[in-house]
């Protein structure tokens, strides 16, 4: 009888230890990925676009726009990076007050953002004019590591990816790995952040870019 009680106590302690480990891991992941406020713009109805300046020195892998005051119909979003590259996102969503856009993945692993330009439909909001709040997803986990943090001696793979119809296409390779342009095969220039990049879906190419990529 005493042996059974001892076994029960040991089993219970093991179970509690396992739950503690899982809880701590979840807390670490929550700290690793967090949305950071980057800036805002007040929509006055006289313009159909705004440019939100970002002063943060963090690097981000996604952005999100949150709406307050009144609804906004978004048309387009362009993210300008500190290195001079841009990424264009088509967003045709009507977001109500208190709502938000989807998480918009950024090309590459992590980027410093200079500003975010937003186009929207004009409206007659009266006194309840909307405001936009810009948030960036900071990550120090797998998708947020810098390029130099990966194993340089890991397996190397060559991947061909093309945008034959001038539209954006994804190749599933490259998720969470270091990707470099190995050989351009198109007449159109392949420029990182503009006509090719990497996001959570893998390598993407756009606007006629065709190239071989090295994946580590």
C-alpha positions as CSV (number, residue, x, y, z in Angstrom):
1,X,0.0,0.0,0.0
2,X,2.8,2.4,0.9
3,X,4.6,1.5,-2.3
4,X,1.5,2.4,-4.4
5,X,1.2,5.7,-2.6
6,X,4.8,6.5,-3.2
7,X,4.4,5.6,-6.8
8,X,1.4,7.9,-7.1
9,X,3.2,10.8,-5.5
10,X,6.2,10.4,-7.8
11,X,3.9,10.2,-10.9
12,X,2.1,13.4,-9.7
13,X,5.4,15.2,-9.3
14,X,6.6,14.2,-12.7
15,X,3.3,15.4,-14.2
16,X,3.6,18.8,-12.4
17,X,7.2,19.2,-13.6
18,X,6.1,18.5,-17.2
19,X,3.3,21.1,-17.0
20,X,5.8,23.6,-15.5
21,X,8.2,23.1,-18.4
22,X,5.4,23.5,-21.0
23,X,4.2,26.7,-19.3
24,X,7.7,28.2,-19.2
25,X,8.3,27.4,-22.8
26,X,5.0,29.1,-23.8
27,X,6.0,32.2,-21.8
28,X,9.4,32.3,-23.5
29,X,7.7,32.0,-27.0
30,X,5.3,34.8,-26.0
31,X,8.3,37.0,-25.1
32,X,10.1,36.1,-28.3
33,X,7.3,37.2,-30.5
34,X,5.5,40.4,-29.5
35,X,3.8,43.3,-31.3
36,X,5.5,46.6,-30.9
37,X,3.7,50.0,-31.4
38,X,5.5,51.9,-34.2
39,X,3.4,55.0,-34.9
40,X,0.1,56.2,-36.0
41,X,-1.7,58.5,-38.5
42,X,-4.9,60.5,-38.1
43,X,-7.1,60.3,-41.2
44,X,-8.7,63.7,-42.0
45,X,-10.5,62.8,-45.3
46,X,-8.7,65.4,-47.4
47,X,-5.9,62.9,-48.5
48,X,-6.1,59.3,-49.7
49,X,-2.8,58.3,-48.3
50,X,-0.5,58.6,-45.3
51,X,3.1,57.9,-44.6
52,X,3.9,56.6,-41.0
53,X,7.5,57.2,-40.0
54,X,9.1,54.5,-37.9
55,X,11.9,55.3,-35.5
56,X,12.4,51.9,-33.9
57,X,15.9,50.2,-34.2
58,X,14.3,46.8,-33.9
59,X,14.0,44.4,-36.8
60,X,10.6,43.0,-37.8
61,X,9.1,40.1,-39.7
62,X,5.5,41.4,-40.0
63,X,3.4,44.5,-39.6
64,X,-0.3,45.1,-38.7
65,X,-2.5,48.1,-39.1
66,X,-5.2,48.7,-36.4
67,X,-8.2,51.0,-36.9
68,X,-9.8,53.3,-34.3
69,X,-12.6,55.8,-34.5
70,X,-14.3,54.8,-37.8
71,X,-13.9,52.2,-40.5
72,X,-11.3,52.5,-43.3
73,X,-11.2,50.8,-46.7
74,X,-7.6,50.0,-47.5
75,X,-6.3,49.9,-51.0
76,X,-2.5,49.4,-50.8
77,X,0.4,49.4,-48.4
78,X,4.1,50.0,-49.2
79,X,6.8,49.2,-46.6
80,X,10.0,51.2,-47.0
81,X,13.1,49.7,-45.4
82,X,16.2,51.4,-44.2
83,X,18.3,49.7,-46.8
84,X,16.3,51.5,-49.6
85,X,14.3,48.4,-50.6
86,X,10.4,48.5,-50.7
87,X,7.8,45.9,-50.6
88,X,4.3,46.5,-52.0
89,X,1.2,44.8,-50.4
90,X,-2.2,44.8,-52.0
91,X,-4.8,45.1,-49.3
92,X,-8.4,45.6,-50.3
93,X,-10.1,45.2,-47.0
94,X,-12.7,47.4,-45.2
95,X,-11.7,47.4,-41.6
96,X,-14.2,48.5,-39.0
97,X,-13.3,50.6,-35.9
98,X,-11.6,48.4,-33.4
99,X,-10.5,46.0,-36.1
100,X,-7.2,45.2,-37.7
101,X,-5.6,44.0,-40.9
102,X,-4.0,40.5,-41.1
103,X,-0.4,40.1,-40.1
104,X,1.5,41.2,-43.2
105,X,4.7,39.2,-43.6
106,X,7.8,41.1,-44.6
107,X,10.4,39.7,-47.1
108,X,13.6,38.4,-45.7
109,X,14.2,37.2,-42.2
110,X,14.3,40.5,-40.3
111,X,14.2,44.1,-41.6
112,X,14.5,47.6,-40.1
113,X,11.5,49.7,-41.3
114,X,11.9,53.3,-42.3
115,X,8.3,54.1,-42.9
116,X,5.0,52.5,-44.0
117,X,2.9,54.2,-46.7
118,X,-0.8,53.5,-46.7
119,X,-3.5,54.2,-49.5
120,X,-7.2,54.1,-48.6
121,X,-10.5,55.2,-50.0
122,X,-11.6,58.7,-49.1
123,X,-14.7,59.0,-46.9
124,X,-16.9,61.5,-45.2
125,X,-16.5,60.6,-41.6
126,X,-17.7,63.8,-40.0
127,X,-16.6,64.0,-36.3
128,X,-15.7,60.3,-36.0
129,X,-12.5,60.4,-38.1
130,X,-10.5,57.2,-38.0
131,X,-6.9,56.8,-36.9
132,X,-4.4,54.2,-37.9
133,X,-2.0,52.5,-35.5
134,X,1.0,50.7,-36.9
135,X,2.5,47.6,-35.1
136,X,5.5,45.5,-36.0
137,X,6.1,41.9,-35.0
138,X,9.4,41.5,-33.3
139,X,10.8,38.0,-33.2
140,X,13.9,36.4,-31.7
141,X,12.8,32.9,-32.5
142,X,13.4,30.8,-35.6
143,X,12.1,33.4,-38.0
144,X,13.7,36.3,-36.2
145,X,17.3,35.1,-36.2
146,X,19.9,37.1,-38.0
147,X,21.4,35.6,-41.1
148,X,24.8,35.0,-39.4
149,X,23.2,33.0,-36.5
150,X,22.6,30.0,-38.7
151,X,25.0,27.1,-39.1
152,X,27.4,27.9,-41.9
153,X,28.3,24.3,-42.2
154,X,24.7,23.1,-42.7
155,X,23.4,21.4,-45.9
156,X,23.4,23.6,-49.0
157,X,20.6,23.4,-51.6
158,X,20.2,25.2,-54.9
159,X,16.6,26.2,-55.7
160,X,15.2,27.6,-59.0
161,X,12.3,30.0,-58.7
162,X,10.6,32.1,-61.4
163,X,7.9,34.6,-62.0
164,X,7.0,33.8,-65.6
165,X,3.7,35.7,-65.7
166,X,5.1,38.8,-63.9
167,X,3.1,37.9,-60.7
168,X,4.4,36.8,-57.3
169,X,5.1,33.1,-56.9
170,X,6.5,31.2,-54.0
171,X,8.8,28.2,-53.7
172,X,8.4,26.3,-50.5
173,X,12.1,26.0,-49.8
174,X,14.0,28.5,-47.7
175,X,11.6,28.7,-44.7
176,X,13.7,29.7,-41.6
177,X,16.9,29.3,-43.5
178,X,19.6,31.5,-45.0
179,X,18.8,32.3,-48.7
180,X,21.2,34.1,-51.1
181,X,20.8,34.9,-54.8
182,X,23.2,32.6,-56.6
183,X,22.5,33.2,-60.3
184,X,20.0,35.6,-62.1
185,X,18.5,34.0,-65.2
186,X,16.0,36.7,-66.2
187,X,16.5,40.0,-68.1
188,X,14.6,41.7,-65.3
189,X,16.8,42.5,-62.3
190,X,16.3,40.4,-59.2
191,X,16.5,42.8,-56.3
192,X,16.0,41.5,-52.7
193,X,13.0,43.1,-51.1
194,X,11.6,44.2,-54.5
195,X,11.5,41.3,-56.9
196,X,12.5,38.5,-54.6
197,X,12.6,37.7,-50.9
198,X,11.8,35.2,-48.2
199,X,8.8,35.0,-45.9
200,X,7.0,32.4,-43.8
201,X,5.9,30.6,-47.0
202,X,9.4,30.3,-48.5
203,X,11.3,32.1,-51.3
204,X,9.1,34.4,-53.4
205,X,9.8,36.0,-56.8
206,X,7.9,38.8,-58.5
207,X,7.7,41.0,-61.6
208,X,9.5,38.6,-63.9
209,X,12.5,37.6,-61.7
210,X,13.9,34.2,-62.5
211,X,16.9,33.0,-60.6
212,X,18.8,30.2,-58.8
213,X,19.0,30.6,-55.0
214,X,21.3,29.1,-52.5
215,X,19.6,27.8,-49.4
216,X,21.5,26.9,-46.2
